[in-house]
Amino acid sequence: MKKKIIIAGWYGAGNIGDELLLKTILSWINQSIFEPIVISVSVKHTETNHHTKAIYGYDITALVEVMQNAACLIFGGGSLIQDYDRFIESDINDFFSPGCTYYLRLALLANQFAIPIIILGNGIGPLRSAASMKLASRFFDLAKSITLRDEESYHLFKKMDLINKSEVMIAPDIAFSLRDSNLTASIVLNEDISSVLHNYQKESFFIIGVNIREWQFNDNWQSLILSELLKIEQKNVFYMFLPFQDTDIDLCIKVSEQLKLAGKPCIVIKEINVDNVTTYYSFCCLIVNMRYHGVLLANLLKIPCITLEYDEKVRNLLIQLNEPKEHCFKIDELTGLANAIDNRLSNLNAENNVYSIIHNLQQKSLLHKEKLEDFLNSLQNNETNNQFNKTPNYAYLYLTQKIKNMEAQHLMIQQELVASKLKTSQLQEELKIAQLKITYIVNTLPRKITSLLRKIYSLLKRIK
């Protein structure tokens, strides 16, 4: 039976960037003697799209069962440790709380089972407080092997107060290592969408991809980008919105509807995924990118792009790409974006020095793979590796009891929630009945008053 390797990250949420990372890491592990198991927020999504076994990230029982026989745990790519999302110490003991503390909890759980941890191609930050730095230090202290994706992440790493100072390797993002075979636009698209795109190409329209996301840390940028897109002087423009996650779709629809009202033709691609994303990208002559892996993918495919810099990680990527300043805009400083788009459309065939850098980044990115292979080989060749497959009795008993307590609490909360929903439903029914009674009274009261007045009038006439 193959030994298991657990892979953890922001997988199963449908985020194209994270799914590309997982696709790459799985291709590496599938060349080894190990069997991958992915920790996912959607088991169905991961098993369907990646043809691999997955377990739900908050199923503590399944996690413990898998960890009893795991050779190692890989935290694969992405900015897992940052404090834009919830990252607080009090969440360490609450297994069901959301946010980035989850990854630290997972690492601590793996440590209970003496499972070696690999941090592979991660970005770090932002970490805006001393408390966040302290939690990040705990996370990285548990790792046996660490590779990071940029120098800026390494600078943050060096500031951490670490006990176990593991050797760190820096190489470009794992997704840079995607081969041409993985980028080939060969997926058959929805017939209606494909027909629309081909028709606009035949009519010599410039198809501009727009890759944007929700960003709660700045409120004005959405109106700014709409204003700039409306200023573009080039007439034959067709906008194709490319949401990289389901949570981006509503924003894309909102902006596209405003463009349509101004007479600009648009389409929002709602069923984009890790297999067809390159096909949609290949239709574009230019892409306005906000997401990190949107920028990366455009450069891999040699498609001109304008970057909207909303996060430090995007800035770090632009530094690696040596992207010209006139092609980059901070999210709160979008003035001039329309001119930049017009200029790029007028010079689509101009040489771009960025593309000459890509090959070098692709080669260096494979260093993550080499580091992973070296680590897995050391596990395979280590005769004492059996220790990783034995759970310390005390730790196991403690965890088992803790799991039972948490499951009991979780069941109690679910029962209370069901009771609360039932009570709410009953109150809603009572409210409906009361509303019907009031409506009846309001509708029948005038007739009753009229009838009563007639009776009084009739009685008065008799008295007379």
C-alpha positions as CSV (number, residue, x, y, z in Angstrom):
1,M,0.0,0.0,0.0
2,K,1.3,3.4,-1.0
3,K,2.2,5.8,1.8
4,K,0.0,8.9,2.0
5,I,1.1,12.5,1.4
6,I,-1.4,15.2,2.7
7,I,-1.6,18.4,0.7
8,A,-3.1,21.5,2.3
9,G,-4.0,24.9,0.9
10,W,-7.0,26.9,-0.2
11,Y,-8.3,24.1,-2.4
12,G,-11.8,23.3,-3.4
13,A,-13.1,26.9,-3.3
14,G,-12.8,27.2,-7.1
15,N,-10.0,29.8,-7.0
16,I,-8.2,29.3,-10.3
17,G,-4.8,30.3,-8.9
18,D,-4.9,27.8,-6.1
19,E,-6.3,25.1,-8.3
20,L,-3.4,25.7,-10.8
21,L,-1.0,25.3,-7.9
22,L,-2.7,22.0,-6.8
23,K,-2.7,20.7,-10.4
24,T,1.1,21.3,-10.6
25,I,1.9,19.8,-7.2
26,L,-0.2,16.7,-7.9
27,S,1.6,16.2,-11.2
28,W,4.9,16.1,-9.2
29,I,3.7,13.7,-6.5
30,N,2.1,11.4,-9.0
31,Q,5.6,10.7,-10.3
32,S,6.6,9.4,-6.9
33,I,5.7,6.3,-4.9
34,F,3.4,8.3,-2.6
35,E,-0.4,8.7,-2.8
36,P,-1.7,12.3,-2.5
37,I,-4.7,13.2,-0.3
38,V,-5.9,16.7,-0.6
39,I,-7.5,18.7,2.3
40,S,-10.3,20.6,0.6
41,V,-13.2,22.9,1.4
42,S,-15.1,20.9,-1.2
43,V,-14.3,17.2,-1.5
44,K,-16.6,16.8,-4.6
45,H,-14.9,19.8,-6.4
46,T,-11.4,18.5,-5.8
47,E,-12.0,14.8,-6.6
48,T,-14.0,15.7,-9.8
49,N,-11.5,18.3,-11.1
50,H,-8.2,16.7,-10.0
51,H,-9.1,13.0,-10.0
52,T,-7.5,12.5,-6.6
53,K,-8.7,11.5,-3.1
54,A,-9.8,14.4,-0.9
55,I,-11.1,15.0,2.7
56,Y,-13.0,17.9,4.1
57,G,-10.8,20.3,6.0
58,Y,-13.1,20.6,9.0
59,D,-13.7,16.8,9.3
60,I,-11.5,16.3,12.4
61,T,-12.2,12.6,12.5
62,A,-11.1,12.1,8.9
63,L,-8.0,14.2,9.4
64,V,-6.9,12.2,12.4
65,E,-7.5,9.0,10.6
66,V,-5.4,10.1,7.6
67,M,-2.6,11.5,9.8
68,Q,-2.1,8.2,11.5
69,N,-0.7,6.8,8.2
70,A,0.8,9.9,6.5
71,A,4.4,10.3,5.5
72,C,4.3,14.1,5.4
73,L,2.1,17.2,5.2
74,I,2.7,19.7,2.4
75,F,1.4,23.3,2.6
76,G,1.4,23.9,-1.1
77,G,1.7,27.4,-2.5
78,G,-0.4,30.6,-2.1
79,S,-0.3,33.2,0.7
80,L,-1.6,31.0,3.5
81,I,0.0,32.9,6.3
82,Q,-1.3,36.6,6.3
83,D,-3.6,38.7,8.4
84,Y,-5.9,40.2,5.8
85,D,-8.0,37.2,6.8
86,R,-8.7,36.2,10.4
87,F,-5.4,35.2,12.1
88,I,-5.7,35.3,15.9
89,E,-4.3,33.2,18.8
90,S,-7.7,32.5,20.4
91,D,-8.7,30.5,17.2
92,I,-6.0,27.9,17.8
93,N,-8.2,25.8,20.1
94,D,-11.4,26.3,18.1
95,F,-11.0,23.8,15.2
96,F,-14.1,25.1,13.4
97,S,-13.2,28.8,13.3
98,P,-12.4,30.1,9.8
99,G,-9.4,32.1,8.7
100,C,-5.6,31.6,8.4
101,T,-5.2,30.3,11.9
102,Y,-6.6,27.1,10.4
103,Y,-3.2,26.3,8.8
104,L,-1.4,26.7,12.1
105,R,-4.0,24.4,13.8
106,L,-3.4,21.8,11.1
107,A,0.4,22.0,11.5
108,L,0.1,21.6,15.3
109,L,-2.2,18.6,14.7
110,A,0.4,17.0,12.3
111,N,3.1,17.7,14.9
112,Q,1.1,15.6,17.4
113,F,1.5,12.7,15.1
114,A,5.2,13.4,14.4
115,I,4.4,14.1,10.7
116,P,7.2,16.1,8.9
117,I,5.9,19.3,7.4
118,I,6.9,20.9,4.1
119,I,6.1,24.5,3.3
120,L,6.3,24.5,-0.5
121,G,6.4,27.7,-2.6
122,N,4.5,29.9,-0.1
123,G,4.2,33.6,0.0
124,I,4.1,35.4,3.4
125,G,2.2,38.4,4.4
126,P,1.1,40.9,5.1
127,L,1.6,40.4,8.8
128,R,0.7,43.8,10.3
129,S,1.0,43.1,14.0
130,A,3.4,41.6,16.5
131,A,0.7,39.0,17.3
132,S,0.5,37.9,13.7
133,M,4.3,37.6,13.5
134,K,4.3,35.5,16.7
135,L,1.7,33.1,15.2
136,A,3.6,33.0,11.9
137,S,6.7,32.1,13.8
138,R,4.9,29.1,15.4
139,F,3.8,27.9,12.0
140,F,7.2,28.1,10.3
141,D,8.9,26.6,13.4
142,L,7.1,23.3,12.8
143,A,8.4,22.9,9.2
144,K,11.2,20.5,8.2
145,S,11.6,22.0,4.8
146,I,10.7,25.5,3.5
147,T,10.6,27.1,0.1
148,L,9.2,30.6,-0.5
149,R,8.1,32.3,-3.8
150,D,9.7,35.7,-3.5
151,E,12.4,37.8,-1.7
152,E,9.9,40.0,0.1
153,S,8.4,36.9,1.8
154,Y,11.9,35.9,2.8
155,H,12.5,39.3,4.4
156,L,9.4,38.8,6.6
157,F,10.6,35.2,7.4
158,K,13.9,36.6,8.6
159,K,12.2,38.9,11.1
160,M,10.5,35.9,12.8
161,D,11.6,34.7,16.2
162,L,12.3,31.1,15.3
163,I,13.6,28.3,17.4
164,N,14.3,25.8,14.6
165,K,16.0,27.8,11.9
166,S,15.3,25.7,8.8
167,E,17.2,26.3,5.6
168,V,15.0,28.3,3.2
169,M,15.1,28.3,-0.6
170,I,13.5,31.0,-2.7
171,A,12.2,30.4,-6.2
172,P,9.4,31.9,-8.3
173,D,5.8,30.8,-7.8
174,I,5.1,27.1,-8.4
175,A,2.6,27.9,-11.3
176,F,5.5,29.3,-13.3
177,S,6.6,25.7,-13.9
178,L,3.4,24.9,-15.8
179,R,4.5,23.3,-19.1
180,D,3.3,24.2,-22.5
181,S,1.2,20.9,-22.5
182,N,-0.7,22.2,-19.5
183,L,-1.3,25.6,-21.1
184,T,-2.5,24.4,-24.5
185,A,-6.0,25.8,-25.3
186,S,-7.6,22.5,-26.3
187,I,-10.8,22.4,-24.1
188,V,-14.1,22.7,-26.0
189,L,-16.0,25.7,-24.7
190,N,-19.7,26.3,-24.4
191,E,-21.0,26.5,-28.0
192,D,-22.9,29.8,-27.5
193,I,-20.0,31.5,-25.8
194,S,-17.5,30.2,-28.3
195,S,-19.7,31.5,-31.2
196,V,-20.0,35.0,-29.6
197,L,-16.2,35.2,-29.2
198,H,-15.4,34.0,-32.7
199,N,-17.9,36.4,-34.2
200,Y,-16.3,39.4,-32.5
201,Q,-12.9,38.3,-33.6
202,K,-14.2,38.1,-37.2
203,E,-15.5,41.6,-36.9
204,S,-12.0,42.7,-35.9
205,F,-12.9,43.6,-32.3
206,F,-10.3,43.9,-29.7
207,I,-11.3,41.3,-27.0
208,I,-10.1,42.6,-23.7
209,G,-10.1,40.3,-20.7
210,V,-11.0,41.8,-17.4
211,N,-9.9,39.9,-14.3
212,I,-11.1,41.6,-11.1
213,R,-12.1,40.6,-7.6
214,E,-13.8,42.0,-4.5
215,W,-11.5,43.9,-2.3
216,Q,-13.0,45.2,1.0
217,F,-9.9,47.3,2.0
218,N,-10.7,50.0,-0.6
219,D,-14.1,51.2,-1.5
220,N,-13.5,53.6,-4.4
221,W,-11.7,51.5,-7.0
222,Q,-14.8,49.9,-8.5
223,S,-16.2,53.2,-9.7
224,L,-12.7,54.3,-10.8
225,I,-12.1,51.2,-13.0
226,L,-15.6,51.6,-14.5
227,S,-14.9,55.3,-15.3
228,E,-11.5,54.4,-16.9
229,L,-13.0,51.5,-19.0
230,L,-15.6,54.0,-20.3
231,K,-12.9,56.4,-21.4
232,I,-11.1,54.0,-23.8
233,E,-11.0,55.7,-27.2
234,Q,-10.7,52.5,-29.2
235,K,-14.2,51.8,-30.6
236,N,-14.1,48.2,-31.5
237,V,-13.7,46.8,-28.0
238,F,-15.4,43.7,-26.5
239,Y,-15.0,43.1,-22.8
240,M,-14.7,39.5,-21.5
241,F,-14.9,39.3,-17.7
242,L,-12.9,36.4,-16.3
243,P,-13.8,35.8,-12.6
244,F,-11.2,33.6,-11.0
245,Q,-13.5,32.6,-8.1
246,D,-17.3,32.4,-7.7
247,T,-17.1,35.3,-5.2
248,D,-15.9,37.5,-8.1
249,I,-18.9,36.9,-10.4
250,D,-21.3,39.4,-8.8
251,L,-18.7,42.2,-9.1
252,C,-18.0,41.3,-12.8
253,I,-21.7,41.3,-13.5
254,K,-22.2,44.7,-11.8
255,V,-19.4,46.4,-13.8
256,S,-20.4,44.7,-17.1
257,E,-24.0,45.8,-16.7
258,Q,-22.8,49.5,-16.4
259,L,-20.7,49.1,-19.5
260,K,-23.6,47.6,-21.4
261,L,-25.7,50.6,-20.5
262,A,-23.1,52.8,-22.1
263,G,-23.3,50.7,-25.3
264,K,-20.1,48.6,-24.7
265,P,-20.5,44.9,-25.5
266,C,-19.5,42.5,-22.7
267,I,-19.7,38.9,-21.5
268,V,-19.1,37.4,-18.1
269,I,-17.7,33.9,-18.1
270,K,-19.3,32.2,-15.1
271,E,-18.1,28.6,-15.7
272,I,-14.4,29.3,-15.8
273,N,-12.2,26.6,-14.3
274,V,-8.6,25.3,-14.1
275,D,-9.0,23.3,-17.4
276,N,-10.6,26.0,-19.6
277,V,-9.1,29.2,-18.3
278,T,-6.2,29.2,-20.8
279,T,-8.7,28.7,-23.7
280,Y,-10.5,31.8,-22.6
281,Y,-7.3,33.7,-22.1
282,S,-6.2,32.8,-25.7
283,F,-9.1,34.8,-27.1
284,C,-7.8,38.0,-25.5
285,C,-5.5,40.5,-27.2
286,L,-5.0,42.3,-23.8
287,I,-6.0,41.4,-20.2
288,V,-6.6,43.8,-17.4
289,N,-5.5,41.7,-14.4
290,M,-6.1,42.1,-10.7
291,R,-5.5,38.6,-9.3
292,Y,-1.9,37.3,-8.8
293,H,-2.2,34.2,-10.9
294,G,-4.2,36.1,-13.5
295,V,-1.1,38.2,-14.1
296,L,1.2,35.2,-14.0
297,L,-0.9,33.2,-16.5
298,A,-1.1,36.1,-19.0
299,N,2.7,36.4,-19.0
300,L,3.1,32.6,-19.4
301,L,0.8,32.8,-22.4
302,K,2.6,35.9,-23.7
303,I,-0.6,38.0,-23.7
304,P,-0.1,41.7,-23.1
305,C,-1.6,42.8,-19.8
306,I,-2.3,45.8,-17.5
307,T,-2.0,45.0,-13.8
308,L,-4.1,46.4,-11.0
309,E,-1.9,46.2,-7.9
310,Y,-4.2,45.6,-4.9
311,D,-1.9,43.5,-2.6
312,E,1.7,43.2,-1.7
313,K,1.9,39.8,-3.3
314,V,1.0,41.3,-6.7
315,R,3.7,43.9,-6.3
316,N,6.2,41.2,-5.5
317,L,5.3,39.4,-8.7
318,L,5.7,42.5,-10.7
319,I,9.2,43.0,-9.3
320,Q,10.1,39.4,-10.5
321,L,8.6,40.1,-13.9
322,N,10.3,43.5,-14.1
323,E,7.0,44.8,-15.5
324,P,7.2,48.4,-16.9
325,K,5.6,51.0,-14.6
326,E,3.3,52.2,-17.3
327,H,1.6,48.8,-17.3
328,C,0.9,48.8,-13.6
329,F,-1.6,50.8,-11.5
330,K,-2.2,50.8,-7.8
331,I,-5.8,50.0,-7.0
332,D,-6.5,53.4,-5.6
333,E,-4.6,55.3,-8.3
334,L,-6.3,54.3,-11.6
335,T,-6.1,57.6,-13.4
336,G,-4.5,57.0,-16.8
337,L,-5.6,53.4,-17.0
338,A,-7.7,54.1,-20.2
339,N,-4.7,55.8,-21.9
340,A,-2.5,52.8,-21.0
341,I,-5.0,50.4,-22.5
342,D,-5.3,52.4,-25.7
343,N,-1.5,52.6,-26.0
344,R,-1.1,48.8,-25.5
345,L,-3.9,48.2,-28.1
346,S,-2.0,50.4,-30.5
347,N,1.2,48.5,-30.0
348,L,0.2,44.9,-29.6
349,N,3.1,43.7,-31.8
350,A,5.7,45.6,-29.9
351,E,8.5,43.6,-28.3
352,N,8.0,43.1,-24.6
353,N,11.1,42.5,-22.5
354,V,8.9,40.7,-19.8
355,Y,8.6,37.6,-22.0
356,S,12.4,37.2,-22.2
357,I,12.3,36.9,-18.3
358,I,9.6,34.2,-18.3
359,H,11.8,31.3,-19.4
360,N,14.2,32.0,-16.6
361,L,11.4,32.2,-14.1
362,Q,10.0,28.9,-15.4
363,Q,13.3,27.1,-15.0
364,K,13.9,28.5,-11.5
365,S,10.4,27.6,-10.4
366,L,11.3,23.9,-10.9
367,L,13.6,24.2,-7.9
368,H,10.5,23.7,-5.8
369,K,10.0,20.4,-7.5
370,E,13.6,19.4,-6.9
371,K,13.4,20.3,-3.2
372,L,10.2,18.3,-2.9
373,E,11.7,15.3,-4.6
374,D,14.8,15.4,-2.4
375,F,12.6,15.5,0.7
376,L,10.4,12.6,-0.5
377,N,13.5,10.6,-1.4
378,S,14.9,11.1,2.1
379,L,11.6,9.8,3.5
380,Q,11.6,6.8,1.2
381,N,15.2,5.9,2.0
382,N,15.0,6.5,5.7
383,E,14.7,3.2,7.4
384,T,13.5,4.8,10.6
385,N,10.7,6.6,8.8
386,N,8.2,4.1,10.4
387,Q,8.2,6.5,13.4
388,F,6.1,8.9,11.2
389,N,3.4,6.3,10.9
390,K,3.0,5.6,14.6
391,T,0.9,7.9,16.7
392,P,2.2,8.4,20.3
393,N,-0.4,6.7,22.5
394,Y,-0.9,9.7,24.8
395,A,-1.3,12.1,22.0
396,Y,-3.8,9.9,20.2
397,L,-5.9,9.4,23.3
398,Y,-5.9,13.1,24.1
399,L,-6.9,13.9,20.5
400,T,-9.6,11.3,20.4
401,Q,-11.1,12.6,23.5
402,K,-10.8,16.2,22.3
403,I,-12.5,15.2,19.0
404,K,-15.4,13.6,20.9
405,N,-15.8,16.7,23.0
406,M,-15.8,19.0,19.9
407,E,-18.2,16.7,18.0
408,A,-20.6,16.7,21.0
409,Q,-20.4,20.5,21.2
410,H,-20.9,20.7,17.4
411,L,-24.0,18.4,17.6
412,M,-25.4,20.5,20.5
413,I,-25.0,23.7,18.4
414,Q,-26.6,22.0,15.4
415,Q,-29.6,20.9,17.5
416,E,-30.0,24.4,19.0
417,L,-29.8,25.8,15.4
418,V,-32.5,23.4,14.3
419,A,-34.7,24.3,17.3
420,S,-34.1,28.0,16.6
421,K,-35.1,27.6,12.9
422,L,-38.2,25.7,13.9
423,K,-39.2,28.4,16.4
424,T,-38.5,31.1,13.7
425,S,-40.7,29.1,11.3
426,Q,-43.5,28.9,13.8
427,L,-43.3,32.7,14.5
428,Q,-43.4,33.4,10.8
429,E,-46.5,31.2,10.4
430,E,-48.2,33.1,13.3
431,L,-47.2,36.4,11.8
432,K,-48.8,35.3,8.5
433,I,-52.0,34.3,10.2
434,A,-52.1,37.7,12.1
435,Q,-51.5,39.5,8.8
436,L,-54.4,37.6,7.2
437,K,-56.7,38.5,10.2
438,I,-55.7,42.2,10.0
439,T,-56.3,42.2,6.2
440,Y,-59.7,40.6,6.7
441,I,-60.7,43.1,9.4
442,V,-59.5,46.0,7.2
443,N,-61.4,44.7,4.2
444,T,-64.7,43.9,6.0
445,L,-64.8,46.7,8.6
446,P,-66.3,49.3,6.2
447,R,-69.1,47.0,5.2
448,K,-69.9,46.1,8.8
449,I,-70.0,49.8,9.7
450,T,-72.3,50.6,6.8
451,S,-74.6,47.7,7.8
452,L,-74.7,48.9,11.4
453,L,-75.5,52.5,10.3
454,R,-78.4,51.2,8.1
455,K,-79.8,49.3,11.1
456,I,-79.6,52.4,13.3
457,Y,-81.2,54.5,10.6
458,S,-84.0,52.0,10.2
459,L,-84.5,51.8,13.9
460,L,-84.7,55.6,14.2
461,K,-87.3,55.7,11.4
462,R,-89.5,53.3,13.4
463,I,-89.2,55.3,16.5
464,K,-90.4,58.4,14.7
